[in-house]
Amino acid sequence: MKTLYDCKKNCKVRILKLNTNKDLKQRLISFGMIKGAEVEVMQQTARKSTVEIKVGKMQIALRDTEAKLIEVEQL
């Protein structure tokens, strides 16, 4: 299982599953992060504590704990 946390900069992936609680899932869905959505990893902080991603035209920063809950497949 590969998660968003495992991805490197400029990696393009498709979301397979959100393994999150209800509140976080609703927040991610509001950003367009749904099953099948394509996401690009823009940057990770030096200690990988945050992952900056692009969904559509929106850029979002996720905590590492959140990124570890999102299953993806590389495109």
N, CA, C, O and CB atoms as a CASP TS submission, in Angstrom:
PFRMAT TS
TARGET T0000
AUTHOR 0000-0000-0000
METHOD Language model
MODEL 1
PARENT N/A
ATOM      1  N   MET     1       0.845  -1.184   0.000  1.00  0.00           N
ATOM      2  CA  MET     1       0.000   0.000   0.000  1.00  0.00           C
ATOM      3  C   MET     1       0.888   1.245   0.000  1.00  0.00           C
ATOM      4  O   MET     1       1.750   1.402   0.866  1.00  0.00           O
ATOM      5  CB  MET     1      -0.960  -0.001   1.226  1.00  0.00           C
ATOM      6  N   LYS     2       0.674   2.118  -0.968  1.00  0.00           N
ATOM      7  CA  LYS     2       1.426   3.368  -1.057  1.00  0.00           C
ATOM      8  C   LYS     2       0.520   4.496  -0.599  1.00  0.00           C
ATOM      9  O   LYS     2      -0.658   4.554  -0.955  1.00  0.00           O
ATOM     10  CB  LYS     2       1.952   3.621  -2.510  1.00  0.00           C
ATOM     11  N   THR     3       1.091   5.394   0.197  1.00  0.00           N
ATOM     12  CA  THR     3       0.320   6.538   0.675  1.00  0.00           C
ATOM     13  C   THR     3       0.895   7.831   0.091  1.00  0.00           C
ATOM     14  O   THR     3       1.987   7.841  -0.477  1.00  0.00           O
ATOM     15  CB  THR     3       0.322   6.592   2.226  1.00  0.00           C
ATOM     16  N   LEU     4       0.153   8.893   0.239  1.00  0.00           N
ATOM     17  CA  LEU     4       0.598  10.199  -0.229  1.00  0.00           C
ATOM     18  C   LEU     4       1.903  10.604   0.452  1.00  0.00           C
ATOM     19  O   LEU     4       2.725  11.301  -0.143  1.00  0.00           O
ATOM     20  CB  LEU     4      -0.484  11.254   0.026  1.00  0.00           C
ATOM     21  N   TYR     5       2.092  10.177   1.676  1.00  0.00           N
ATOM     22  CA  TYR     5       3.310  10.471   2.432  1.00  0.00           C
ATOM     23  C   TYR     5       4.554   9.874   1.758  1.00  0.00           C
ATOM     24  O   TYR     5       5.642  10.440   1.857  1.00  0.00           O
ATOM     25  CB  TYR     5       3.183   9.933   3.863  1.00  0.00           C
ATOM     26  N   ASP     6       4.396   8.750   1.081  1.00  0.00           N
ATOM     27  CA  ASP     6       5.514   8.046   0.445  1.00  0.00           C
ATOM     28  C   ASP     6       5.981   8.703  -0.852  1.00  0.00           C
ATOM     29  O   ASP     6       7.049   8.364  -1.361  1.00  0.00           O
ATOM     30  CB  ASP     6       5.121   6.620   0.166  1.00  0.00           C
ATOM     31  N   CYS     7       5.207   9.626  -1.387  1.00  0.00           N
ATOM     32  CA  CYS     7       5.499  10.226  -2.688  1.00  0.00           C
ATOM     33  C   CYS     7       6.568  11.309  -2.607  1.00  0.00           C
ATOM     34  O   CYS     7       6.690  12.023  -1.612  1.00  0.00           O
ATOM     35  CB  CYS     7       4.237  10.804  -3.280  1.00  0.00           C
ATOM     36  N   LYS     8       7.324  11.405  -3.671  1.00  0.00           N
ATOM     37  CA  LYS     8       8.376  12.419  -3.782  1.00  0.00           C
ATOM     38  C   LYS     8       7.830  13.643  -4.514  1.00  0.00           C
ATOM     39  O   LYS     8       6.725  13.615  -5.055  1.00  0.00           O
ATOM     40  CB  LYS     8       9.623  11.848  -4.522  1.00  0.00           C
ATOM     41  N   LYS     9       8.613  14.706  -4.523  1.00  0.00           N
ATOM     42  CA  LYS     9       8.258  15.941  -5.228  1.00  0.00           C
ATOM     43  C   LYS     9       8.005  15.648  -6.705  1.00  0.00           C
ATOM     44  O   LYS     9       8.719  14.854  -7.318  1.00  0.00           O
ATOM     45  CB  LYS     9       9.377  17.002  -5.073  1.00  0.00           C
ATOM     46  N   ASN    10       6.985  16.292  -7.271  1.00  0.00           N
ATOM     47  CA  ASN    10       6.564  16.160  -8.672  1.00  0.00           C
ATOM     48  C   ASN    10       5.924  14.818  -9.003  1.00  0.00           C
ATOM     49  O   ASN    10       5.667  14.534 -10.173  1.00  0.00           O
ATOM     50  CB  ASN    10       7.742  16.369  -9.568  1.00  0.00           C
ATOM     51  N   CYS    11       5.665  13.999  -8.010  1.00  0.00           N
ATOM     52  CA  CYS    11       5.003  12.717  -8.205  1.00  0.00           C
ATOM     53  C   CYS    11       3.510  12.967  -8.468  1.00  0.00           C
ATOM     54  O   CYS    11       2.871  13.744  -7.760  1.00  0.00           O
ATOM     55  CB  CYS    11       5.209  11.787  -6.962  1.00  0.00           C
ATOM     56  N   LYS    12       2.965  12.302  -9.490  1.00  0.00           N
ATOM     57  CA  LYS    12       1.533  12.416  -9.789  1.00  0.00           C
ATOM     58  C   LYS    12       0.877  11.091  -9.451  1.00  0.00           C
ATOM     59  O   LYS    12       1.334  10.024  -9.863  1.00  0.00           O
ATOM     60  CB  LYS    12       1.284  12.801 -11.291  1.00  0.00           C
ATOM     61  N   VAL    13      -0.210  11.185  -8.689  1.00  0.00           N
ATOM     62  CA  VAL    13      -0.893   9.987  -8.211  1.00  0.00           C
ATOM     63  C   VAL    13      -2.406  10.126  -8.329  1.00  0.00           C
ATOM     64  O   VAL    13      -2.935  11.218  -8.535  1.00  0.00           O
ATOM     65  CB  VAL    13      -0.506   9.699  -6.764  1.00  0.00           C
ATOM     66  N   ARG    14      -3.083   9.000  -8.194  1.00  0.00           N
ATOM     67  CA  ARG    14      -4.543   8.957  -8.150  1.00  0.00           C
ATOM     68  C   ARG    14      -4.939   8.462  -6.768  1.00  0.00           C
ATOM     69  O   ARG    14      -4.359   7.503  -6.257  1.00  0.00           O
ATOM     70  CB  ARG    14      -5.136   8.034  -9.284  1.00  0.00           C
ATOM     71  N   ILE    15      -5.915   9.105  -6.170  1.00  0.00           N
ATOM     72  CA  ILE    15      -6.384   8.705  -4.842  1.00  0.00           C
ATOM     73  C   ILE    15      -7.205   7.426  -4.961  1.00  0.00           C
ATOM     74  O   ILE    15      -8.119   7.332  -5.780  1.00  0.00           O
ATOM     75  CB  ILE    15      -7.225   9.838  -4.183  1.00  0.00           C
ATOM     76  N   LEU    16      -6.864   6.441  -4.128  1.00  0.00           N
ATOM     77  CA  LEU    16      -7.592   5.181  -4.093  1.00  0.00           C
ATOM     78  C   LEU    16      -8.548   5.115  -2.909  1.00  0.00           C
ATOM     79  O   LEU    16      -9.667   4.617  -3.031  1.00  0.00           O
ATOM     80  CB  LEU    16      -6.620   4.017  -4.039  1.00  0.00           C
ATOM     81  N   LYS    17      -8.094   5.628  -1.751  1.00  0.00           N
ATOM     82  CA  LYS    17      -8.914   5.492  -0.542  1.00  0.00           C
ATOM     83  C   LYS    17      -8.478   6.503   0.507  1.00  0.00           C
ATOM     84  O   LYS    17      -7.289   6.779   0.666  1.00  0.00           O
ATOM     85  CB  LYS    17      -8.820   4.059   0.026  1.00  0.00           C
ATOM     86  N   LEU    18      -9.460   7.056   1.225  1.00  0.00           N
ATOM     87  CA  LEU    18      -9.193   7.947   2.355  1.00  0.00           C
ATOM     88  C   LEU    18      -9.478   7.159   3.630  1.00  0.00           C
ATOM     89  O   LEU    18     -10.635   6.881   3.945  1.00  0.00           O
ATOM     90  CB  LEU    18     -10.069   9.265   2.282  1.00  0.00           C
ATOM     91  N   ASN    19      -8.425   6.798   4.364  1.00  0.00           N
ATOM     92  CA  ASN    19      -8.558   6.020   5.602  1.00  0.00           C
ATOM     93  C   ASN    19      -8.603   6.962   6.802  1.00  0.00           C
ATOM     94  O   ASN    19      -7.777   6.863   7.710  1.00  0.00           O
ATOM     95  CB  ASN    19      -7.386   5.009   5.750  1.00  0.00           C
ATOM     96  N   THR    20      -9.559   7.862   6.799  1.00  0.00           N
ATOM     97  CA  THR    20      -9.612   8.923   7.796  1.00  0.00           C
ATOM     98  C   THR    20     -10.900   8.872   8.600  1.00  0.00           C
ATOM     99  O   THR    20     -11.829   8.132   8.275  1.00  0.00           O
ATOM    100  CB  THR    20      -9.472  10.277   7.131  1.00  0.00           C
ATOM    101  N   ASN    21     -10.935   9.678   9.660  1.00  0.00           N
ATOM    102  CA  ASN    21     -12.183   9.801  10.407  1.00  0.00           C
ATOM    103  C   ASN    21     -13.160  10.670   9.597  1.00  0.00           C
ATOM    104  O   ASN    21     -12.781  11.274   8.594  1.00  0.00           O
ATOM    105  CB  ASN    21     -11.926  10.415  11.831  1.00  0.00           C
ATOM    106  N   LYS    22     -14.387  10.720  10.037  1.00  0.00           N
ATOM    107  CA  LYS    22     -15.444  11.419   9.292  1.00  0.00           C
ATOM    108  C   LYS    22     -15.141  12.901   9.074  1.00  0.00           C
ATOM    109  O   LYS    22     -15.332  13.416   7.973  1.00  0.00           O
ATOM    110  CB  LYS    22     -16.764  11.280  10.022  1.00  0.00           C
ATOM    111  N   ASP    23     -14.669  13.591  10.120  1.00  0.00           N
ATOM    112  CA  ASP    23     -14.411  15.031  10.002  1.00  0.00           C
ATOM    113  C   ASP    23     -13.297  15.335   9.006  1.00  0.00           C
ATOM    114  O   ASP    23     -13.438  16.228   8.171  1.00  0.00           O
ATOM    115  CB  ASP    23     -14.052  15.612  11.363  1.00  0.00           C
ATOM    116  N   LEU    24     -12.193  14.597   9.089  1.00  0.00           N
ATOM    117  CA  LEU    24     -11.089  14.825   8.166  1.00  0.00           C
ATOM    118  C   LEU    24     -11.505  14.451   6.744  1.00  0.00           C
ATOM    119  O   LEU    24     -11.143  15.137   5.787  1.00  0.00           O
ATOM    120  CB  LEU    24      -9.847  14.017   8.597  1.00  0.00           C
ATOM    121  N   LYS    25     -12.257  13.376   6.608  1.00  0.00           N
ATOM    122  CA  LYS    25     -12.710  12.963   5.280  1.00  0.00           C
ATOM    123  C   LYS    25     -13.553  14.058   4.632  1.00  0.00           C
ATOM    124  O   LYS    25     -13.391  14.342   3.445  1.00  0.00           O
ATOM    125  CB  LYS    25     -13.517  11.655   5.368  1.00  0.00           C
ATOM    126  N   GLN    26     -14.443  14.670   5.395  1.00  0.00           N
ATOM    127  CA  GLN    26     -15.275  15.752   4.865  1.00  0.00           C
ATOM    128  C   GLN    26     -14.417  16.946   4.455  1.00  0.00           C
ATOM    129  O   GLN    26     -14.683  17.577   3.432  1.00  0.00           O
ATOM    130  CB  GLN    26     -16.321  16.184   5.905  1.00  0.00           C
ATOM    131  N   ARG    27     -13.403  17.255   5.237  1.00  0.00           N
ATOM    132  CA  ARG    27     -12.519  18.376   4.906  1.00  0.00           C
ATOM    133  C   ARG    27     -11.754  18.089   3.615  1.00  0.00           C
ATOM    134  O   ARG    27     -11.645  18.962   2.754  1.00  0.00           O
ATOM    135  CB  ARG    27     -11.532  18.652   6.063  1.00  0.00           C
ATOM    136  N   LEU    28     -11.224  16.870   3.475  1.00  0.00           N
ATOM    137  CA  LEU    28     -10.487  16.506   2.269  1.00  0.00           C
ATOM    138  C   LEU    28     -11.391  16.508   1.037  1.00  0.00           C
ATOM    139  O   LEU    28     -10.988  16.958  -0.036  1.00  0.00           O
ATOM    140  CB  LEU    28      -9.843  15.133   2.440  1.00  0.00           C
ATOM    141  N   ILE    29     -12.607  16.007   1.198  1.00  0.00           N
ATOM    142  CA  ILE    29     -13.563  15.996   0.087  1.00  0.00           C
ATOM    143  C   ILE    29     -13.888  17.424  -0.346  1.00  0.00           C
ATOM    144  O   ILE    29     -14.056  17.691  -1.536  1.00  0.00           O
ATOM    145  CB  ILE    29     -14.856  15.248   0.488  1.00  0.00           C
ATOM    146  N   SER    30     -13.977  18.334   0.611  1.00  0.00           N
ATOM    147  CA  SER    30     -14.273  19.734   0.273  1.00  0.00           C
ATOM    148  C   SER    30     -13.149  20.350  -0.560  1.00  0.00           C
ATOM    149  O   SER    30     -13.376  21.328  -1.273  1.00  0.00           O
ATOM    150  CB  SER    30     -14.491  20.561   1.554  1.00  0.00           C
ATOM    151  N   PHE    31     -11.946  19.792  -0.478  1.00  0.00           N
ATOM    152  CA  PHE    31     -10.816  20.252  -1.289  1.00  0.00           C
ATOM    153  C   PHE    31     -10.755  19.530  -2.636  1.00  0.00           C
ATOM    154  O   PHE    31      -9.866  19.809  -3.441  1.00  0.00           O
ATOM    155  CB  PHE    31      -9.506  20.046  -0.530  1.00  0.00           C
ATOM    156  N   GLY    32     -11.677  18.615  -2.891  1.00  0.00           N
ATOM    157  CA  GLY    32     -11.669  17.865  -4.141  1.00  0.00           C
ATOM    158  C   GLY    32     -10.889  16.573  -4.075  1.00  0.00           C
ATOM    159  O   GLY    32     -10.632  15.947  -5.103  1.00  0.00           O
ATOM    160  N   MET    33     -10.509  16.167  -2.875  1.00  0.00           N
ATOM    161  CA  MET    33      -9.742  14.937  -2.716  1.00  0.00           C
ATOM    162  C   MET    33     -10.689  13.758  -2.529  1.00  0.00           C
ATOM    163  O   MET    33     -10.972  13.330  -1.410  1.00  0.00           O
ATOM    164  CB  MET    33      -8.768  15.046  -1.522  1.00  0.00           C
ATOM    165  N   ILE    34     -11.166  13.253  -3.652  1.00  0.00           N
ATOM    166  CA  ILE    34     -12.095  12.128  -3.641  1.00  0.00           C
ATOM    167  C   ILE    34     -11.444  10.947  -4.351  1.00  0.00           C
ATOM    168  O   ILE    34     -10.438  11.107  -5.042  1.00  0.00           O
ATOM    169  CB  ILE    34     -13.448  12.509  -4.319  1.00  0.00           C
ATOM    170  N   LYS    35     -12.012   9.781  -4.179  1.00  0.00           N
ATOM    171  CA  LYS    35     -11.504   8.586  -4.846  1.00  0.00           C
ATOM    172  C   LYS    35     -11.458   8.851  -6.352  1.00  0.00           C
ATOM    173  O   LYS    35     -12.441   9.301  -6.941  1.00  0.00           O
ATOM    174  CB  LYS    35     -12.394   7.336  -4.523  1.00  0.00           C
ATOM    175  N   GLY    36     -10.314   8.571  -6.965  1.00  0.00           N
ATOM    176  CA  GLY    36     -10.148   8.771  -8.398  1.00  0.00           C
ATOM    177  C   GLY    36      -9.538  10.114  -8.773  1.00  0.00           C
ATOM    178  O   GLY    36      -9.130  10.301  -9.919  1.00  0.00           O
ATOM    179  N   ALA    37      -9.467  11.055  -7.831  1.00  0.00           N
ATOM    180  CA  ALA    37      -8.902  12.377  -8.118  1.00  0.00           C
ATOM    181  C   ALA    37      -7.397  12.267  -8.340  1.00  0.00           C
ATOM    182  O   ALA    37      -6.715  11.479  -7.685  1.00  0.00           O
ATOM    183  CB  ALA    37      -9.205  13.367  -6.964  1.00  0.00           C
ATOM    184  N   GLU    38      -6.892  13.069  -9.274  1.00  0.00           N
ATOM    185  CA  GLU    38      -5.460  13.106  -9.540  1.00  0.00           C
ATOM    186  C   GLU    38      -4.828  14.228  -8.730  1.00  0.00           C
ATOM    187  O   GLU    38      -5.343  15.344  -8.671  1.00  0.00           O
ATOM    188  CB  GLU    38      -5.180  13.294 -11.052  1.00  0.00           C
ATOM    189  N   VAL    39      -3.703  13.907  -8.110  1.00  0.00           N
ATOM    190  CA  VAL    39      -3.010  14.817  -7.200  1.00  0.00           C
ATOM    191  C   VAL    39      -1.536  14.856  -7.582  1.00  0.00           C
ATOM    192  O   VAL    39      -0.964  13.839  -7.977  1.00  0.00           O
ATOM    193  CB  VAL    39      -3.190  14.378  -5.710  1.00  0.00           C
ATOM    194  N   GLU    40      -0.924  16.029  -7.464  1.00  0.00           N
ATOM    195  CA  GLU    40       0.518  16.157  -7.695  1.00  0.00           C
ATOM    196  C   GLU    40       1.179  16.640  -6.416  1.00  0.00           C
ATOM    197  O   GLU    40       0.732  17.605  -5.795  1.00  0.00           O
ATOM    198  CB  GLU    40       0.819  17.133  -8.875  1.00  0.00           C
ATOM    199  N   VAL    41       2.256  15.951  -6.029  1.00  0.00           N
ATOM    200  CA  VAL    41       3.016  16.376  -4.855  1.00  0.00           C
ATOM    201  C   VAL    41       3.929  17.514  -5.291  1.00  0.00           C
ATOM    202  O   VAL    41       4.781  17.340  -6.162  1.00  0.00           O
ATOM    203  CB  VAL    41       3.840  15.184  -4.229  1.00  0.00           C
ATOM    204  N   MET    42       3.745  18.675  -4.679  1.00  0.00           N
ATOM    205  CA  MET    42       4.523  19.858  -5.044  1.00  0.00           C
ATOM    206  C   MET    42       5.803  19.960  -4.224  1.00  0.00           C
ATOM    207  O   MET    42       6.855  20.333  -4.745  1.00  0.00           O
ATOM    208  CB  MET    42       3.686  21.120  -4.859  1.00  0.00           C
ATOM    209  N   GLN    43       5.708  19.627  -2.941  1.00  0.00           N
ATOM    210  CA  GLN    43       6.868  19.795  -2.059  1.00  0.00           C
ATOM    211  C   GLN    43       6.636  19.065  -0.750  1.00  0.00           C
ATOM    212  O   GLN    43       5.498  18.836  -0.340  1.00  0.00           O
ATOM    213  CB  GLN    43       7.149  21.288  -1.797  1.00  0.00           C
ATOM    214  N   GLN    44       7.736  18.703  -0.099  1.00  0.00           N
ATOM    215  CA  GLN    44       7.691  18.177   1.264  1.00  0.00           C
ATOM    216  C   GLN    44       8.700  18.967   2.085  1.00  0.00           C
ATOM    217  O   GLN    44       9.764  19.336   1.588  1.00  0.00           O
ATOM    218  CB  GLN    44       7.998  16.628   1.306  1.00  0.00           C
ATOM    219  N   THR    45       8.363  19.220   3.330  1.00  0.00           N
ATOM    220  CA  THR    45       9.314  19.918   4.189  1.00  0.00           C
ATOM    221  C   THR    45      10.493  18.994   4.467  1.00  0.00           C
ATOM    222  O   THR    45      10.397  17.781   4.277  1.00  0.00           O
ATOM    223  CB  THR    45       8.643  20.377   5.519  1.00  0.00           C
ATOM    224  N   ALA    46      11.585  19.562   4.909  1.00  0.00           N
ATOM    225  CA  ALA    46      12.823  18.806   5.120  1.00  0.00           C
ATOM    226  C   ALA    46      12.618  17.577   5.998  1.00  0.00           C
ATOM    227  O   ALA    46      13.152  16.506   5.709  1.00  0.00           O
ATOM    228  CB  ALA    46      13.873  19.700   5.743  1.00  0.00           C
ATOM    229  N   ARG    47      11.855  17.728   7.054  1.00  0.00           N
ATOM    230  CA  ARG    47      11.615  16.591   7.957  1.00  0.00           C
ATOM    231  C   ARG    47      10.329  15.849   7.617  1.00  0.00           C
ATOM    232  O   ARG    47       9.861  15.020   8.397  1.00  0.00           O
ATOM    233  CB  ARG    47      11.557  17.072   9.403  1.00  0.00           C
ATOM    234  N   LYS    48       9.757  16.146   6.450  1.00  0.00           N
ATOM    235  CA  LYS    48       8.532  15.514   5.969  1.00  0.00           C
ATOM    236  C   LYS    48       7.374  15.674   6.953  1.00  0.00           C
ATOM    237  O   LYS    48       6.519  14.794   7.054  1.00  0.00           O
ATOM    238  CB  LYS    48       8.779  14.042   5.705  1.00  0.00           C
ATOM    239  N   SER    49       7.342  16.785   7.674  1.00  0.00           N
ATOM    240  CA  SER    49       6.244  17.004   8.610  1.00  0.00           C
ATOM    241  C   SER    49       4.998  17.520   7.891  1.00  0.00           C
ATOM    242  O   SER    49       3.884  17.394   8.400  1.00  0.00           O
ATOM    243  CB  SER    49       6.666  17.990   9.701  1.00  0.00           C
ATOM    244  N   THR    50       5.193  18.105   6.696  1.00  0.00           N
ATOM    245  CA  THR    50       4.052  18.493   5.861  1.00  0.00           C
ATOM    246  C   THR    50       4.330  18.124   4.407  1.00  0.00           C
ATOM    247  O   THR    50       5.476  18.068   3.963  1.00  0.00           O
ATOM    248  CB  THR    50       3.761  20.014   5.992  1.00  0.00           C
ATOM    249  N   VAL    51       3.245  17.877   3.687  1.00  0.00           N
ATOM    250  CA  VAL    51       3.302  17.552   2.270  1.00  0.00           C
ATOM    251  C   VAL    51       2.407  18.553   1.553  1.00  0.00           C
ATOM    252  O   VAL    51       1.219  18.665   1.856  1.00  0.00           O
ATOM    253  CB  VAL    51       2.855  16.063   1.988  1.00  0.00           C
ATOM    254  N   GLU    52       2.982  19.279   0.603  1.00  0.00           N
ATOM    255  CA  GLU    52       2.196  20.243  -0.164  1.00  0.00           C
ATOM    256  C   GLU    52       1.784  19.580  -1.473  1.00  0.00           C
ATOM    257  O   GLU    52       2.619  19.063  -2.215  1.00  0.00           O
ATOM    258  CB  GLU    52       3.004  21.565  -0.427  1.00  0.00           C
ATOM    259  N   ILE    53       0.481  19.605  -1.741  1.00  0.00           N
ATOM    260  CA  ILE    53      -0.045  18.942  -2.930  1.00  0.00           C
ATOM    261  C   ILE    53      -0.890  19.897  -3.759  1.00  0.00           C
ATOM    262  O   ILE    53      -1.308  20.955  -3.288  1.00  0.00           O
ATOM    263  CB  ILE    53      -0.869  17.718  -2.538  1.00  0.00           C
ATOM    264  N   LYS    54      -1.129  19.502  -4.999  1.00  0.00           N
ATOM    265  CA  LYS    54      -1.992  20.270  -5.889  1.00  0.00           C
ATOM    266  C   LYS    54      -3.124  19.358  -6.334  1.00  0.00           C
ATOM    267  O   LYS    54      -2.900  18.268  -6.862  1.00  0.00           O
ATOM    268  CB  LYS    54      -1.198  20.835  -7.120  1.00  0.00           C
ATOM    269  N   VAL    55      -4.350  19.830  -6.109  1.00  0.00           N
ATOM    270  CA  VAL    55      -5.553  19.119  -6.538  1.00  0.00           C
ATOM    271  C   VAL    55      -6.304  20.083  -7.442  1.00  0.00           C
ATOM    272  O   VAL    55      -6.800  21.110  -6.978  1.00  0.00           O
ATOM    273  CB  VAL    55      -6.445  18.640  -5.306  1.00  0.00           C
ATOM    274  N   GLY    56      -6.391  19.764  -8.722  1.00  0.00           N
ATOM    275  CA  GLY    56      -6.991  20.718  -9.656  1.00  0.00           C
ATOM    276  C   GLY    56      -6.136  21.970  -9.679  1.00  0.00           C
ATOM    277  O   GLY    56      -4.943  21.896  -9.972  1.00  0.00           O
ATOM    278  N   LYS    57      -6.726  23.123  -9.374  1.00  0.00           N
ATOM    279  CA  LYS    57      -5.971  24.380  -9.331  1.00  0.00           C
ATOM    280  C   LYS    57      -5.650  24.809  -7.905  1.00  0.00           C
ATOM    281  O   LYS    57      -5.061  25.868  -7.691  1.00  0.00           O
ATOM    282  CB  LYS    57      -6.749  25.482 -10.031  1.00  0.00           C
ATOM    283  N   MET    58      -6.034  23.996  -6.938  1.00  0.00           N
ATOM    284  CA  MET    58      -5.850  24.332  -5.522  1.00  0.00           C
ATOM    285  C   MET    58      -4.605  23.652  -4.953  1.00  0.00           C
ATOM    286  O   MET    58      -4.356  22.475  -5.211  1.00  0.00           O
ATOM    287  CB  MET    58      -7.089  23.925  -4.710  1.00  0.00           C
ATOM    288  N   GLN    59      -3.830  24.407  -4.177  1.00  0.00           N
ATOM    289  CA  GLN    59      -2.688  23.842  -3.469  1.00  0.00           C
ATOM    290  C   GLN    59      -3.025  23.744  -1.991  1.00  0.00           C
ATOM    291  O   GLN    59      -3.566  24.675  -1.396  1.00  0.00           O
ATOM    292  CB  GLN    59      -1.410  24.697  -3.690  1.00  0.00           C
ATOM    293  N   ILE    60      -2.694  22.594  -1.411  1.00  0.00           N
ATOM    294  CA  ILE    60      -3.053  22.285  -0.032  1.00  0.00           C
ATOM    295  C   ILE    60      -1.823  21.729   0.676  1.00  0.00           C
ATOM    296  O   ILE    60      -1.048  20.981   0.080  1.00  0.00           O
ATOM    297  CB  ILE    60      -4.241  21.273   0.030  1.00  0.00           C
ATOM    298  N   ALA    61      -1.644  22.087   1.934  1.00  0.00           N
ATOM    299  CA  ALA    61      -0.588  21.500   2.762  1.00  0.00           C
ATOM    300  C   ALA    61      -1.247  20.547   3.754  1.00  0.00           C
ATOM    301  O   ALA    61      -2.164  20.925   4.483  1.00  0.00           O
ATOM    302  CB  ALA    61       0.246  22.610   3.508  1.00  0.00           C
ATOM    303  N   LEU    62      -0.775  19.326   3.769  1.00  0.00           N
ATOM    304  CA  LEU    62      -1.285  18.308   4.694  1.00  0.00           C
ATOM    305  C   LEU    62      -0.210  17.957   5.711  1.00  0.00           C
ATOM    306  O   LEU    62       0.980  17.963   5.397  1.00  0.00           O
ATOM    307  CB  LEU    62      -1.742  17.038   3.929  1.00  0.00           C
ATOM    308  N   ARG    63      -0.632  17.654   6.919  1.00  0.00           N
ATOM    309  CA  ARG    63       0.297  17.142   7.928  1.00  0.00           C
ATOM    310  C   ARG    63       0.739  15.739   7.508  1.00  0.00           C
ATOM    311  O   ARG    63       0.029  15.050   6.776  1.00  0.00           O
ATOM    312  CB  ARG    63      -0.363  17.122   9.355  1.00  0.00           C
ATOM    313  N   ASP    64       1.905  15.328   7.973  1.00  0.00           N
ATOM    314  CA  ASP    64       2.378  13.990   7.625  1.00  0.00           C
ATOM    315  C   ASP    64       1.410  12.912   8.085  1.00  0.00           C
ATOM    316  O   ASP    64       1.222  11.909   7.396  1.00  0.00           O
ATOM    317  CB  ASP    64       3.748  13.742   8.230  1.00  0.00           C
ATOM    318  N   THR    65       0.793  13.111   9.246  1.00  0.00           N
ATOM    319  CA  THR    65      -0.160  12.116   9.760  1.00  0.00           C
ATOM    320  C   THR    65      -1.375  11.993   8.843  1.00  0.00           C
ATOM    321  O   THR    65      -1.932  10.905   8.697  1.00  0.00           O
ATOM    322  CB  THR    65      -0.612  12.490  11.184  1.00  0.00           C
ATOM    323  N   GLU    66      -1.789  13.099   8.227  1.00  0.00           N
ATOM    324  CA  GLU    66      -2.921  13.071   7.286  1.00  0.00           C
ATOM    325  C   GLU    66      -2.509  12.406   5.975  1.00  0.00           C
ATOM    326  O   GLU    66      -3.258  11.599   5.423  1.00  0.00           O
ATOM    327  CB  GLU    66      -3.443  14.505   7.015  1.00  0.00           C
ATOM    328  N   ALA    67      -1.321  12.742   5.478  1.00  0.00           N
ATOM    329  CA  ALA    67      -0.835  12.182   4.213  1.00  0.00           C
ATOM    330  C   ALA    67      -0.676  10.661   4.296  1.00  0.00           C
ATOM    331  O   ALA    67      -0.839   9.959   3.298  1.00  0.00           O
ATOM    332  CB  ALA    67       0.505  12.826   3.828  1.00  0.00           C
ATOM    333  N   LYS    68      -0.359  10.159   5.491  1.00  0.00           N
ATOM    334  CA  LYS    68      -0.192   8.710   5.676  1.00  0.00           C
ATOM    335  C   LYS    68      -1.521   7.955   5.603  1.00  0.00           C
ATOM    336  O   LYS    68      -1.525   6.731   5.474  1.00  0.00           O
ATOM    337  CB  LYS    68       0.479   8.432   7.017  1.00  0.00           C
ATOM    338  N   LEU    69      -2.629   8.655   5.682  1.00  0.00           N
ATOM    339  CA  LEU    69      -3.957   8.028   5.673  1.00  0.00           C
ATOM    340  C   LEU    69      -4.592   7.977   4.281  1.00  0.00           C
ATOM    341  O   LEU    69      -5.697   7.459   4.116  1.00  0.00           O
ATOM    342  CB  LEU    69      -4.875   8.773   6.612  1.00  0.00           C
ATOM    343  N   ILE    70      -3.890   8.515   3.286  1.00  0.00           N
ATOM    344  CA  ILE    70      -4.457   8.599   1.933  1.00  0.00           C
ATOM    345  C   ILE    70      -3.731   7.619   1.016  1.00  0.00           C
ATOM    346  O   ILE    70      -2.565   7.818   0.672  1.00  0.00           O
ATOM    347  CB  ILE    70      -4.354  10.053   1.373  1.00  0.00           C
ATOM    348  N   GLU    71      -4.446   6.542   0.618  1.00  0.00           N
ATOM    349  CA  GLU    71      -3.875   5.530  -0.265  1.00  0.00           C
ATOM    350  C   GLU    71      -3.912   6.049  -1.694  1.00  0.00           C
ATOM    351  O   GLU    71      -4.908   6.616  -2.142  1.00  0.00           O
ATOM    352  CB  GLU    71      -4.639   4.180  -0.146  1.00  0.00           C
ATOM    353  N   VAL    72      -2.783   5.838  -2.413  1.00  0.00           N
ATOM    354  CA  VAL    72      -2.674   6.332  -3.782  1.00  0.00           C
ATOM    355  C   VAL    72      -2.005   5.298  -4.683  1.00  0.00           C
ATOM    356  O   VAL    72      -1.388   4.339  -4.220  1.00  0.00           O
ATOM    357  CB  VAL    72      -1.891   7.648  -3.816  1.00  0.00           C
ATOM    358  N   GLU    73      -2.154   5.533  -6.005  1.00  0.00           N
ATOM    359  CA  GLU    73      -1.396   4.781  -6.989  1.00  0.00           C
ATOM    360  C   GLU    73      -0.716   5.778  -7.911  1.00  0.00           C
ATOM    361  O   GLU    73      -1.296   6.807  -8.257  1.00  0.00           O
ATOM    362  CB  GLU    73      -2.309   3.797  -7.789  1.00  0.00           C
ATOM    363  N   GLN    74       0.505   5.476  -8.307  1.00  0.00           N
ATOM    364  CA  GLN    74       1.257   6.405  -9.145  1.00  0.00           C
ATOM    365  C   GLN    74       0.726   6.369 -10.570  1.00  0.00           C
ATOM    366  O   GLN    74       0.339   5.314 -11.073  1.00  0.00           O
ATOM    367  CB  GLN    74       2.761   6.068  -9.122  1.00  0.00           C
ATOM    368  N   LEU    75       0.710   7.533 -11.216  1.00  0.00           N
ATOM    369  CA  LEU    75       0.261   7.638 -12.605  1.00  0.00           C
ATOM    370  C   LEU    75       1.443   7.535 -13.552  1.00  0.00           C
ATOM    371  O   LEU    75       1.267   7.602 -14.769  1.00  0.00           O
ATOM    372  CB  LEU    75      -0.490   8.959 -12.837  1.00  0.00           C
TER
END
